[in-house]
């Protein structure tokens, strides 16, 4: 693809001139990929991820500026870098940190930016190092119809959350207190399928409890996304909820909602009617079986902020440890 001139409209369709949009992104692509490919160890890959994310999204600027310049081109570039950082053929020795004399903890709670301070940073008081499964998807193992490289516009909300989470984690990763690790199943499908089968057998006939759903972050995220609704929809909801409300009061409520959206670091400036349908993913790192495999391989212990997951750990740990020692996985 031939690139536009400096003063031509940018090829990413933002309407901005190329020099004010993707020029620097395109100019630095080759050096960025070469830098990523030079990262071999797990720590080098962690630091390379932070460096490239900061470079692509300009994380040295105020977060308001990051949101203003959040484009599909930057999303695509970020996931291209993730794909280069974690190819399917990655050497297995560089995926997980080996056991050592330090006390390692594996976080198997809600892997969301809202949870980092309470459940990861504070827990560094009790462990020398905390392992957190990558909060982003690996494009190398996603079908094209769900792939953020092929369809970056559908990953705007999710990627904003991921980048904010990485910006939170950056000082802790730099200090070596937090280590991002990939899901081993991304590189070993037989391992992934085995853990799926074990989980399916363990959970057969189990149904989620209402309290687990009510307490989950995905429900809070859905409520928060209400602020991304078009102004006309919000106005209709306000009037239906408050019959007889004056026009001035409606205007005041709408302005407050729009201000709340603008001030929320995890919400885009655009409304949902101006976006394609959006992917929303939520996870607790891995399922229990893969989590205990990681613990066995790294010499770490699992912990979580989720009551149901904690009951899983307590109920299944002895049996699963026995399976792991016998090489069932």
C-alpha positions as CSV (number, residue, x, y, z in Angstrom):
1,X,0.0,0.0,0.0
2,X,1.4,3.4,-1.0
3,X,1.3,5.9,1.8
4,X,-0.3,9.3,1.4
5,X,1.5,12.6,1.3
6,X,2.1,14.6,4.5
7,X,-0.9,16.9,3.8
8,X,-3.2,14.3,2.3
9,X,-6.0,12.7,4.3
10,X,-4.7,9.9,6.5
11,X,-5.3,6.4,5.2
12,X,-6.9,5.4,8.5
13,X,-10.0,7.5,7.6
14,X,-10.0,9.7,10.7
15,X,-10.3,12.8,8.4
16,X,-7.0,14.2,9.8
17,X,-4.0,15.1,7.6
18,X,-1.5,12.3,7.4
19,X,1.2,14.3,9.2
20,X,-1.1,14.9,12.2
21,X,-2.3,11.2,12.4
22,X,-0.4,8.1,11.3
23,X,2.8,9.5,9.8
24,X,5.0,8.9,12.9
25,X,3.2,5.5,13.5
26,X,4.2,4.3,10.0
27,X,7.7,5.8,10.1
28,X,8.6,3.9,13.3
29,X,6.9,0.5,12.4
30,X,10.0,-1.2,11.1
31,X,12.2,-0.2,14.0
32,X,9.5,-1.1,16.4
33,X,9.2,-4.7,15.0
34,X,12.9,-5.1,15.0
35,X,13.0,-4.0,18.7
36,X,10.3,-6.5,19.6
37,X,12.1,-9.3,17.8
38,X,15.3,-8.6,19.7
39,X,13.4,-9.3,23.0
40,X,14.0,-12.9,24.0
41,X,13.6,-13.4,27.7
42,X,10.2,-13.0,29.5
43,X,11.4,-9.8,31.2
44,X,12.6,-8.4,27.9
45,X,9.3,-9.1,26.3
46,X,7.5,-7.5,29.2
47,X,9.6,-4.3,28.8
48,X,9.2,-4.4,25.0
49,X,5.5,-4.5,25.3
50,X,5.4,-1.5,27.6
51,X,7.7,0.5,25.4
52,X,5.8,-0.2,22.2
53,X,2.4,0.4,23.8
54,X,3.7,3.8,25.1
55,X,5.1,4.6,21.7
56,X,2.0,3.7,19.8
57,X,-0.5,5.4,22.1
58,X,1.6,8.2,23.5
59,X,1.3,7.2,27.1
60,X,3.7,9.9,28.2
61,X,0.9,12.4,27.6
62,X,-2.2,13.1,29.8
63,X,-4.8,10.3,29.5
64,X,-7.3,12.8,28.0
65,X,-4.9,13.2,25.0
66,X,-4.5,9.4,24.7
67,X,-8.3,9.1,24.5
68,X,-8.5,11.9,21.9
69,X,-6.0,10.1,19.6
70,X,-7.3,6.6,20.1
71,X,-7.7,5.3,16.6
72,X,-8.2,2.0,14.7
73,X,-4.8,2.4,13.2
74,X,-3.1,2.5,16.6
75,X,-5.2,-0.5,17.8
76,X,-4.1,-2.5,14.7
77,X,-0.5,-1.6,15.2
78,X,-0.6,-2.6,18.9
79,X,-1.9,-6.0,18.1
80,X,0.6,-6.5,15.3
81,X,3.2,-5.9,17.9
82,X,1.6,-8.4,20.3
83,X,1.5,-11.0,17.5
84,X,5.2,-10.4,16.8
85,X,6.0,-10.6,20.5
86,X,4.2,-13.9,21.1
87,X,4.3,-16.0,17.9
88,X,2.9,-19.5,18.1
89,X,6.4,-20.9,17.8
90,X,7.7,-19.1,20.8
91,X,10.4,-21.1,22.7
92,X,8.6,-22.6,25.7
93,X,11.5,-21.6,28.0
94,X,10.6,-18.0,27.5
95,X,6.9,-18.3,28.4
96,X,7.0,-18.8,32.1
97,X,9.5,-17.8,34.8
98,X,11.2,-20.9,36.4
99,X,10.9,-21.7,40.1
100,X,13.4,-20.0,42.3
101,X,13.9,-19.0,46.0
102,X,11.5,-16.1,45.7
103,X,7.9,-16.3,46.7
104,X,5.7,-16.1,43.6
105,X,1.9,-15.6,43.5
106,X,-0.3,-16.2,40.5
107,X,-3.3,-13.9,40.3
108,X,-6.4,-15.8,39.2
109,X,-8.9,-13.1,39.9
110,X,-10.7,-10.6,37.6
111,X,-8.1,-9.4,35.2
112,X,-9.5,-5.9,34.9
113,X,-7.9,-2.4,35.3
114,X,-10.3,-1.6,38.2
115,X,-8.9,-4.6,40.2
116,X,-5.1,-3.8,40.0
117,X,-4.7,-1.6,43.0
118,X,-6.7,-3.6,45.4
119,X,-5.9,-7.1,44.3
120,X,-2.4,-7.0,42.6
121,X,-0.4,-4.0,43.9
122,X,-1.4,-4.4,47.5
123,X,-0.7,-8.1,47.4
124,X,3.0,-7.4,46.7
125,X,3.2,-7.0,50.5
126,X,2.8,-10.8,50.7
127,X,4.8,-12.1,47.7
128,X,8.2,-11.3,46.1
129,X,6.6,-11.4,42.6
130,X,3.1,-11.6,41.2
131,X,2.3,-13.3,37.9
132,X,-0.5,-11.9,35.9
133,X,-1.8,-13.5,32.7
134,X,-1.6,-11.1,29.8
135,X,-4.8,-9.0,29.8
136,X,-4.9,-8.8,26.0
137,X,-5.8,-11.4,23.4
138,X,-3.1,-13.0,21.2
139,X,-4.1,-12.3,17.6
140,X,-2.1,-15.4,16.4
141,X,-4.8,-17.7,17.9
142,X,-7.9,-15.8,17.0
143,X,-10.1,-16.4,13.9
144,X,-10.1,-13.5,11.4
145,X,-13.7,-12.6,12.2
146,X,-12.7,-11.9,15.8
147,X,-9.2,-10.7,15.2
148,X,-8.2,-7.1,16.3
149,X,-5.7,-6.9,13.4
150,X,-8.4,-7.5,10.8
151,X,-11.2,-5.7,12.7
152,X,-9.6,-3.1,15.0
153,X,-12.8,-0.9,15.1
154,X,-14.6,-3.7,17.0
155,X,-11.9,-3.7,19.7
156,X,-11.9,0.0,20.7
157,X,-13.5,-0.2,24.1
158,X,-11.6,-3.4,25.0
159,X,-8.3,-2.1,23.9
160,X,-8.7,1.2,25.8
161,X,-9.1,-0.9,28.9
162,X,-6.1,-3.0,28.2
163,X,-3.9,0.0,27.5
164,X,-5.0,1.7,30.7
165,X,-4.3,-1.5,32.6
166,X,-0.8,-1.6,31.1
167,X,-0.1,2.0,32.0
168,X,-1.1,1.1,35.6
169,X,1.1,-2.0,35.6
170,X,4.2,-0.3,34.0
171,X,6.0,0.8,37.2
172,X,5.4,-2.5,38.9
173,X,6.6,-4.5,35.8
174,X,9.6,-2.2,35.5
175,X,10.5,-2.9,39.2
176,X,10.1,-6.7,38.7
177,X,7.3,-7.0,41.2
178,X,4.7,-7.9,38.5
179,X,5.4,-10.3,35.6
180,X,3.0,-10.6,32.6
181,X,2.8,-14.1,31.3
182,X,1.0,-15.6,28.3
183,X,-1.5,-18.4,28.5
184,X,0.6,-21.5,27.8
185,X,-2.4,-22.8,25.8
186,X,-1.6,-20.2,23.1
187,X,1.5,-22.3,22.3
188,X,0.4,-25.8,23.1
189,X,-3.1,-26.7,21.8
190,X,-3.0,-30.2,23.3
191,X,-2.4,-28.6,26.7
192,X,-5.3,-26.2,26.2
193,X,-7.7,-28.9,25.2
194,X,-6.6,-31.1,28.1
195,X,-7.3,-28.3,30.6
196,X,-10.6,-27.6,28.9
197,X,-11.6,-31.3,29.2
198,X,-10.7,-31.4,32.9
199,X,-12.6,-28.2,33.5
200,X,-15.7,-29.5,31.6
201,X,-15.7,-32.7,33.7
202,X,-15.3,-30.8,37.0
203,X,-18.0,-28.3,36.2
204,X,-20.5,-30.7,34.7
205,X,-24.0,-29.8,36.0
206,X,-22.7,-26.6,37.8
207,X,-24.6,-23.4,37.4
208,X,-23.3,-19.9,38.3
209,X,-24.9,-18.4,41.4
210,X,-26.8,-15.2,41.2
211,X,-24.5,-13.5,43.7
212,X,-21.4,-14.4,41.6
213,X,-23.0,-12.7,38.6
214,X,-24.0,-9.7,40.6
215,X,-20.5,-9.3,42.0
216,X,-18.7,-9.7,38.7
217,X,-17.0,-6.9,37.0
218,X,-18.7,-7.6,33.7
219,X,-22.0,-6.5,35.1
220,X,-20.4,-3.3,36.4
221,X,-18.8,-2.8,32.9
222,X,-22.2,-3.2,31.3
223,X,-23.7,-0.5,33.6
224,X,-20.8,1.8,32.8
225,X,-21.2,1.3,29.1
226,X,-24.6,3.0,29.4
227,X,-22.8,6.3,29.4
228,X,-21.7,5.5,25.8
229,X,-25.3,5.6,24.6
230,X,-26.3,8.2,22.1
231,X,-27.6,11.5,23.6
232,X,-31.1,10.9,22.2
233,X,-31.3,7.5,23.9
234,X,-30.1,8.9,27.2
235,X,-32.7,11.7,27.0
236,X,-35.4,9.2,26.4
237,X,-34.3,7.1,29.4
238,X,-34.2,10.2,31.6
239,X,-37.7,11.3,30.7
240,X,-39.1,7.8,31.1
241,X,-37.5,7.4,34.5
242,X,-38.6,10.9,35.7
243,X,-42.1,11.7,34.2
244,X,-42.7,15.5,34.4
245,X,-39.1,16.4,34.5
246,X,-38.4,19.9,33.0
247,X,-36.4,20.4,29.9
248,X,-33.8,22.4,31.9
249,X,-33.4,19.5,34.3
250,X,-33.0,17.0,31.4
251,X,-30.3,19.2,29.9
252,X,-28.5,19.3,33.2
253,X,-28.6,15.5,33.6
254,X,-27.4,14.9,30.1
255,X,-24.5,17.3,30.5
256,X,-23.6,15.5,33.8
257,X,-23.6,12.2,32.0
258,X,-21.5,13.5,29.2
259,X,-19.0,14.9,31.7
260,X,-18.9,11.6,33.5
261,X,-18.1,9.8,30.3
262,X,-15.4,12.3,29.4
263,X,-13.8,12.0,32.9
264,X,-13.9,8.2,32.9
265,X,-10.5,6.8,31.8
266,X,-12.1,3.6,30.6
267,X,-14.7,5.1,28.3
268,X,-14.1,6.4,24.8
269,X,-15.2,9.9,23.7
270,X,-17.4,8.5,21.0
271,X,-20.9,7.1,21.5
272,X,-21.9,3.6,20.5
273,X,-23.9,4.7,17.5
274,X,-20.7,6.0,16.0
275,X,-18.8,2.7,16.4
276,X,-19.1,-0.8,15.0
277,X,-20.3,-3.5,17.3
278,X,-17.8,-3.9,20.1
279,X,-16.0,-7.0,21.5
280,X,-16.1,-7.3,25.3
281,X,-13.9,-9.9,26.9
282,X,-13.6,-10.7,30.6
283,X,-11.5,-13.4,32.3
284,X,-9.8,-14.5,35.4
285,X,-6.4,-15.2,33.8
286,X,-7.0,-18.8,33.0
287,X,-9.3,-21.6,34.1
288,X,-8.4,-23.4,37.3
289,X,-6.7,-26.3,35.6
290,X,-4.4,-24.1,33.6
291,X,-3.8,-21.9,36.6
292,X,-2.6,-24.9,38.7
293,X,-0.4,-26.0,35.8
294,X,1.2,-22.6,35.8
295,X,1.7,-22.7,39.5
296,X,3.4,-26.1,39.2
297,X,5.7,-24.9,36.4
298,X,6.7,-21.7,38.1
299,X,6.7,-22.6,41.8
300,X,3.9,-20.1,42.6
301,X,0.7,-20.2,44.6
302,X,-2.7,-19.1,43.3
303,X,-4.8,-16.4,44.8
304,X,-8.0,-14.6,43.7
305,X,-10.5,-11.9,44.6
306,X,-13.5,-14.0,43.5
307,X,-15.3,-16.1,46.1
308,X,-16.3,-18.8,43.6
309,X,-12.8,-19.1,42.3
310,X,-11.4,-19.4,45.8
311,X,-13.9,-22.2,46.6
312,X,-12.7,-23.9,43.4
313,X,-9.1,-23.7,44.5
314,X,-9.8,-25.1,48.0
315,X,-12.0,-27.9,46.6
316,X,-9.9,-29.0,43.7
317,X,-6.3,-28.2,44.6
318,X,-5.4,-31.6,46.1
319,X,-6.8,-33.7,43.3
320,X,-5.4,-31.5,40.6
321,X,-2.0,-31.3,42.2
322,X,-1.9,-35.1,42.2
323,X,-2.8,-35.2,38.5
324,X,-0.1,-32.6,37.7
325,X,2.6,-34.6,39.5
326,X,1.6,-37.7,37.6
327,X,1.9,-35.9,34.3
328,X,-1.8,-35.9,33.4
329,X,-1.4,-32.6,31.7
